[in-house]
């Protein structure tokens, strides 16, 4: 195994320091963290997800699942909730609690949110055309999306 250069050692040290700083920031103000190897692994995974997210909408890797909400009184579907799922072609499905915060942080949430909104609107139209009616559909919206002027229009 070749010996590491001073530059490589410096870059690794900076990456480790950045991981510790990011971890400290995630735990609030006026705190510090010592670097642990698992911090670097989490940072690398986060970066991998950020890179994959850039093309996920264009590559049609997202799916919407519609969770029915049943009225027990009327014994029928009262409404539905649209739930996003990410199915990358060369990886296991990535849970929303993993990719949504990363999408919010990287600004990609607006693109994903627009896709969700458009897809739900098209699905509601399809249901209305084929069934003659459609229950209301709830969409989860990120607080970051609410700040987006395009969403409000």
HELIX and SHEET records of a PDB file:
HELIX    1   1 UNK A    6  UNK A   26  1                                  21    
HELIX    2   2 UNK A   37  UNK A   56  1                                  20    
HELIX    3   3 UNK A   96  UNK A  106  1                                  11    
HELIX    4   4 UNK A  109  UNK A  131  1                                  23    
HELIX    5   5 UNK A  143  UNK A  146  1                                   4    
HELIX    6   6 UNK A  149  UNK A  152  1                                   4    
SHEET    1   A 3 UNK A  62  UNK A  71  0                                        
SHEET    2   A 3 UNK A  76  UNK A  86 -1                                        
SHEET    3   A 3 UNK A 136  UNK A 139  1                                        
END                                                                             
